[in-house]
Amino acid sequence: AFDIKAACQTSIARYSDFVGLIRPIPETLAFVQALRAQNTPLAVATNAEGRIADVSLTTINAQGFFDTLVSISDGVPPTPSPEMFILAAERLSQPNTQTLVVEDSAQGVQAAKDAGMAVIQLIEGSTS
Protein backbone atom coordinates (compact mmCIF):
# COMPACT_ATOMS: atom_id res chain seq x y z
CA ALA A 1 0.00 0.00 0.00
CA PHE A 2 1.10 3.55 -0.70
CA ASP A 3 2.33 5.35 2.43
CA ILE A 4 1.39 9.01 1.99
CA LYS A 5 3.17 10.13 5.17
CA ALA A 6 6.42 8.50 4.10
CA ALA A 7 6.08 10.03 0.63
CA CYS A 8 5.59 13.49 2.16
CA GLN A 9 8.61 13.08 4.43
CA THR A 10 10.74 11.98 1.48
CA SER A 11 9.53 14.97 -0.53
CA ILE A 12 10.35 17.39 2.28
CA ALA A 13 13.79 15.84 2.76
CA ARG A 14 14.58 16.06 -0.97
CA TYR A 15 13.35 19.65 -1.10
CA SER A 16 16.34 20.72 1.00
CA ASP A 17 18.59 19.58 -1.85
CA PHE A 18 17.03 22.16 -4.16
CA VAL A 19 16.19 25.07 -1.85
CA GLY A 20 19.29 26.98 -2.94
CA LEU A 21 17.92 27.15 -6.47
CA ILE A 22 14.87 29.18 -5.45
CA ARG A 23 14.90 32.69 -6.85
CA PRO A 24 12.34 35.45 -6.33
CA ILE A 25 10.53 37.03 -9.25
CA PRO A 26 11.89 40.59 -8.94
CA GLU A 27 8.67 42.28 -10.08
CA THR A 28 6.57 40.25 -7.67
CA LEU A 29 8.91 40.95 -4.78
CA ALA A 30 8.84 44.68 -5.59
CA PHE A 31 5.03 44.57 -5.68
CA VAL A 32 4.89 42.87 -2.27
CA GLN A 33 7.40 45.37 -0.85
CA ALA A 34 5.30 48.30 -2.13
CA LEU A 35 2.15 46.84 -0.57
CA ARG A 36 3.95 46.24 2.72
CA ALA A 37 5.21 49.86 2.69
CA GLN A 38 1.55 50.94 2.55
CA ASN A 39 0.70 48.67 5.52
CA THR A 40 -1.47 46.45 3.34
CA PRO A 41 -2.32 43.18 5.13
CA LEU A 42 -0.58 40.34 3.27
CA ALA A 43 -0.80 36.56 3.40
CA VAL A 44 0.69 33.60 1.62
CA ALA A 45 -1.72 30.77 0.82
CA THR A 46 -0.03 27.74 -0.68
CA ASN A 47 -0.69 24.13 -1.53
CA ALA A 48 2.78 23.41 -0.15
CA GLU A 49 3.44 22.02 3.31
CA GLY A 50 4.02 24.78 5.85
CA ARG A 51 7.67 23.97 6.52
CA ILE A 52 8.46 24.09 2.81
CA ALA A 53 6.70 27.43 2.43
CA ASP A 54 8.61 28.86 5.41
CA VAL A 55 11.95 27.73 3.98
CA SER A 56 11.06 29.11 0.54
CA LEU A 57 10.12 32.52 1.93
CA THR A 58 13.23 32.61 4.09
CA THR A 59 15.44 31.68 1.13
CA ILE A 60 14.24 34.69 -0.86
CA ASN A 61 14.24 36.98 2.20
CA ALA A 62 10.47 37.50 1.97
CA GLN A 63 9.23 35.95 5.23
CA GLY A 64 8.92 39.31 6.97
CA PHE A 65 6.54 40.77 4.40
CA PHE A 66 3.57 38.59 5.27
CA ASP A 67 1.20 38.70 8.23
CA THR A 68 0.18 35.06 7.95
CA LEU A 69 0.87 31.86 6.07
CA VAL A 70 -1.84 29.38 5.19
CA SER A 71 -0.81 25.97 3.89
CA ILE A 72 -2.10 22.44 3.67
CA SER A 73 -0.50 22.01 7.09
CA ASP A 74 -3.40 24.07 8.46
CA GLY A 75 -5.77 21.23 7.60
CA VAL A 76 -7.51 23.02 4.74
CA PRO A 77 -7.89 21.32 1.39
CA PRO A 78 -5.63 22.53 -1.43
CA THR A 79 -6.88 24.54 -4.36
CA PRO A 80 -9.11 24.27 -6.31
CA SER A 81 -10.99 24.43 -2.99
CA PRO A 82 -11.40 28.10 -1.97
CA GLU A 83 -10.99 27.28 1.75
CA MET A 84 -7.29 28.21 1.87
CA PHE A 85 -7.99 31.71 0.57
CA ILE A 86 -10.99 32.10 2.85
CA LEU A 87 -8.85 31.20 5.89
CA ALA A 88 -6.16 33.67 4.82
CA ALA A 89 -8.74 36.49 4.56
CA GLU A 90 -10.15 35.53 7.98
CA ARG A 91 -6.69 35.64 9.55
CA LEU A 92 -6.17 39.10 8.03
CA SER A 93 -9.63 40.22 9.24
CA GLN A 94 -10.51 41.11 5.66
CA PRO A 95 -13.81 40.40 3.90
CA ASN A 96 -13.52 38.18 0.85
CA THR A 97 -14.89 40.94 -1.36
CA GLN A 98 -12.00 43.22 -0.27
CA THR A 99 -9.30 40.60 -0.87
CA LEU A 100 -7.03 40.38 -3.91
CA VAL A 101 -5.38 37.07 -4.74
CA VAL A 102 -2.23 36.97 -6.88
CA GLU A 103 -2.09 33.46 -8.28
CA ASP A 104 0.07 31.47 -10.69
CA SER A 105 -2.22 28.52 -11.45
CA ALA A 106 -5.56 28.12 -13.18
CA GLN A 107 -6.93 26.08 -10.26
CA GLY A 108 -5.88 28.83 -7.83
CA VAL A 109 -7.57 31.47 -9.99
CA GLN A 110 -10.77 29.44 -9.89
CA ALA A 111 -10.47 28.97 -6.12
CA ALA A 112 -10.12 32.73 -5.62
CA LYS A 113 -13.17 33.38 -7.79
CA ASP A 114 -15.13 30.72 -5.90
CA ALA A 115 -14.17 32.51 -2.66
CA GLY A 116 -15.63 35.76 -4.04
CA MET A 117 -12.22 37.41 -4.28
CA ALA A 118 -10.62 39.49 -7.02
CA VAL A 119 -7.68 37.74 -8.67
CA ILE A 120 -4.65 38.56 -10.80
CA GLN A 121 -3.04 35.61 -12.57
CA LEU A 122 0.73 35.61 -12.95
CA ILE A 123 1.89 34.20 -16.26
CA GLU A 124 5.34 32.63 -16.22
CA GLY A 125 7.80 34.63 -18.28
CA SER A 126 5.55 37.69 -18.36
CA THR A 127 6.86 41.00 -17.06
CA SER A 128 3.76 43.05 -17.80
Order of alpha helices (4+ residues) and beta strands (2+ residues): alpha-alpha-beta-alpha-beta-alpha-beta-alpha-beta
